Amino acid sequence: GQQKEYVIAGGGNTSYKDEKLLWIKASGVNLGAIDENGFCVLDREKLNEIPNTTFSPDVVKREEEVKTLLMNSRIHPDSGLRPSVETSLHNLFEARFVVHTHPTLVNGLMCSNLAEEKTQKLFGEETLYIPYIDPGYILFSFVNKKLKEYRENFGNDPKIVMIQNHGLFVAADSADEIKGIHAG
């Protein structure tokens, strides 16, 4: 979070999960200054209900319903910490660690009219490219679908997901592997 080449203005988020719980950087907490008190802890069983829930077709109501489910998934609601709106995305990955950032160089590529073509050329099949979709539940649903397709085709999750006009997700089972992917 303190490396300017990866993080713009302390933004982005990180998570760790085990079989039962997910720890994610809470909304409003600066990634460059976070400590253990800046992570919201959530019940994964409750998070796993989100893809199977029928939400309102009204966009505003739907996003409020998803937000309520996220808030109700907190293990320590008295902490006042709010889970990131991207918590559901972090829970989709099979890897234990997920780091989501907005590196300037990646965003330059992701905001290009040639984002998909250049991503495929530069990173190949090891990176999953997601075209622009409005943030929130619609993005979550699309990424969920594309991750399932990727698993069917390759037998595992991608280590990198790049989302047009948004940024980068890196997933791995160790912090050292996350660092290695970023360095590569």
C-alpha positions as CSV (number, residue, x, y, z in Angstrom):
1,G,0.0,0.0,0.0
2,Q,2.9,2.3,0.3
3,Q,4.4,1.7,-3.1
4,K,3.3,4.5,-5.4
5,E,3.7,2.4,-8.5
6,Y,0.9,0.1,-7.3
7,V,-1.4,2.3,-5.3
8,I,-2.9,5.7,-6.1
9,A,-3.8,7.7,-3.0
10,G,-3.9,4.7,-0.7
11,G,-6.7,3.1,-2.7
12,G,-7.4,-0.5,-3.5
13,N,-7.9,-3.4,-1.1
14,T,-6.5,-6.6,0.1
15,S,-8.0,-9.7,1.6
16,Y,-7.1,-13.0,3.2
17,K,-9.4,-15.9,3.7
18,D,-9.6,-19.4,5.2
19,E,-12.4,-21.9,4.9
20,K,-14.7,-19.9,7.3
21,L,-13.7,-16.3,7.4
22,L,-12.5,-13.5,5.1
23,W,-10.5,-10.5,6.3
24,I,-10.7,-7.5,4.0
25,K,-9.5,-3.9,4.2
26,A,-12.4,-1.9,5.5
27,S,-13.9,0.9,3.4
28,G,-12.2,4.2,4.1
29,V,-9.0,2.7,5.5
30,N,-5.9,3.8,3.7
31,L,-4.0,0.8,2.2
32,G,-0.7,2.4,2.9
33,A,-1.3,2.9,6.6
34,I,-3.4,-0.2,7.4
35,D,-2.8,-2.4,10.4
36,E,-4.7,-5.4,11.8
37,N,-7.4,-3.1,13.1
38,G,-8.3,-1.9,9.6
39,F,-9.6,-5.3,8.4
40,C,-13.3,-6.2,8.5
41,V,-13.9,-9.9,9.3
42,L,-16.7,-11.6,7.5
43,D,-18.4,-15.0,7.6
44,R,-17.8,-16.8,4.2
45,E,-20.9,-19.0,4.6
46,K,-23.0,-15.8,4.5
47,L,-20.9,-14.3,1.7
48,N,-21.4,-17.5,-0.3
49,E,-25.2,-16.8,-0.3
50,I,-24.8,-13.6,-2.4
51,P,-24.5,-15.3,-5.8
52,N,-27.6,-17.4,-5.1
53,T,-29.8,-14.6,-3.9
54,T,-32.5,-13.0,-6.0
55,F,-32.2,-9.2,-5.7
56,S,-34.5,-6.4,-6.8
57,P,-34.3,-5.5,-10.5
58,D,-34.1,-1.9,-9.4
59,V,-30.4,-0.9,-9.5
60,V,-30.5,1.3,-6.3
61,K,-32.6,-1.3,-4.3
62,R,-30.4,-4.2,-5.5
63,E,-27.1,-2.5,-4.5
64,E,-28.7,-1.6,-1.1
65,E,-29.7,-5.3,-0.7
66,V,-26.2,-6.5,-1.5
67,K,-24.7,-3.9,0.9
68,T,-27.1,-5.2,3.7
69,L,-26.0,-8.8,3.1
70,L,-22.3,-7.7,3.3
71,M,-22.9,-5.8,6.5
72,N,-24.8,-8.8,8.0
73,S,-21.9,-11.0,7.1
74,R,-19.6,-9.2,9.6
75,I,-18.3,-11.2,12.5
76,H,-17.8,-8.0,14.6
77,P,-20.6,-5.6,13.6
78,D,-19.8,-3.5,16.8
79,S,-16.4,-2.6,15.3
80,G,-18.1,-0.1,12.9
81,L,-15.9,-1.3,10.1
82,R,-17.6,-1.5,6.7
83,P,-16.5,-4.2,4.2
84,S,-15.4,-3.0,0.8
85,V,-18.0,-3.1,-1.9
86,E,-15.6,-5.4,-3.7
87,T,-15.7,-8.0,-0.9
88,S,-17.8,-10.4,-2.9
89,L,-15.2,-10.3,-5.7
90,H,-12.5,-11.3,-3.3
91,N,-14.5,-14.2,-2.0
92,L,-14.9,-15.6,-5.5
93,F,-11.2,-16.5,-5.8
94,E,-10.0,-19.8,-4.6
95,A,-6.6,-18.4,-3.5
96,R,-6.2,-17.3,0.1
97,F,-4.8,-13.8,-0.7
98,V,-6.3,-11.3,-3.1
99,V,-4.8,-7.8,-3.8
100,H,-6.7,-5.3,-5.8
101,T,-4.9,-2.1,-6.8
102,H,-5.0,0.6,-9.4
103,P,-1.4,0.9,-10.7
104,T,-0.9,3.9,-13.0
105,L,0.7,1.7,-15.7
106,V,-2.1,-0.9,-15.6
107,N,-4.8,1.8,-15.6
108,G,-3.1,3.4,-18.6
109,L,-3.6,0.0,-20.4
110,M,-7.1,-0.6,-18.9
111,C,-8.4,2.8,-20.0
112,S,-7.1,2.3,-23.5
113,N,-9.4,1.5,-26.5
114,L,-7.1,-1.4,-27.1
115,A,-7.2,-2.8,-23.5
116,E,-8.5,-6.3,-24.4
117,E,-6.2,-6.8,-27.4
118,K,-3.1,-5.5,-25.6
119,T,-3.9,-7.5,-22.4
120,Q,-4.1,-10.7,-24.4
121,K,-0.9,-9.9,-26.3
122,L,1.1,-8.9,-23.3
123,F,-0.2,-11.4,-20.7
124,G,-1.8,-14.2,-22.7
125,E,-4.2,-16.8,-21.2
126,E,-2.8,-16.5,-17.7
127,T,-4.6,-13.2,-17.3
128,L,-8.4,-12.9,-17.3
129,Y,-9.6,-9.7,-19.0
130,I,-12.9,-8.2,-17.9
131,P,-14.5,-5.5,-20.1
132,Y,-16.0,-2.4,-18.5
133,I,-19.1,-3.1,-16.5
134,D,-20.7,-0.8,-13.9
135,P,-19.3,-1.5,-10.4
136,G,-21.4,-3.4,-7.9
137,Y,-23.4,-6.6,-8.2
138,I,-23.5,-6.6,-12.0
139,L,-19.6,-6.6,-12.1
140,F,-19.5,-9.3,-9.4
141,S,-22.0,-11.5,-11.4
142,F,-20.0,-11.1,-14.6
143,V,-16.6,-11.8,-12.9
144,N,-18.2,-14.9,-11.2
145,K,-19.3,-16.2,-14.6
146,K,-15.9,-15.5,-16.2
147,L,-14.0,-17.1,-13.4
148,K,-16.2,-20.3,-13.7
149,E,-15.5,-20.4,-17.4
150,Y,-11.7,-19.9,-16.8
151,R,-11.7,-22.8,-14.3
152,E,-13.5,-25.0,-16.8
153,N,-11.0,-24.2,-19.5
154,F,-7.8,-24.2,-17.5
155,G,-8.5,-26.2,-14.3
156,N,-7.6,-23.3,-11.9
157,D,-8.1,-19.6,-11.3
158,P,-6.2,-17.0,-13.1
159,K,-3.5,-15.3,-11.0
160,I,-4.3,-12.0,-12.5
161,V,-7.6,-10.4,-13.4
162,M,-7.6,-7.0,-15.2
163,I,-10.8,-5.0,-15.3
164,Q,-11.2,-2.3,-18.0
165,N,-11.3,1.2,-16.6
166,H,-10.8,-0.2,-13.1
167,G,-7.6,-2.0,-12.2
168,L,-5.9,-5.2,-11.3
169,F,-6.7,-8.2,-9.1
170,V,-3.9,-10.6,-8.1
171,A,-4.7,-13.8,-6.3
172,A,-2.3,-16.4,-4.8
173,D,-1.9,-18.6,-1.7
174,S,1.0,-16.7,-0.2
175,A,2.1,-13.1,0.3
176,D,5.5,-14.0,-1.4
177,E,3.6,-15.3,-4.5
178,I,1.6,-12.1,-4.6
179,K,4.8,-10.1,-4.5
180,G,6.3,-12.3,-7.2
181,I,3.4,-11.9,-9.6
182,H,3.6,-8.1,-9.1
183,A,7.3,-8.1,-9.7
184,G,7.0,-10.3,-12.9
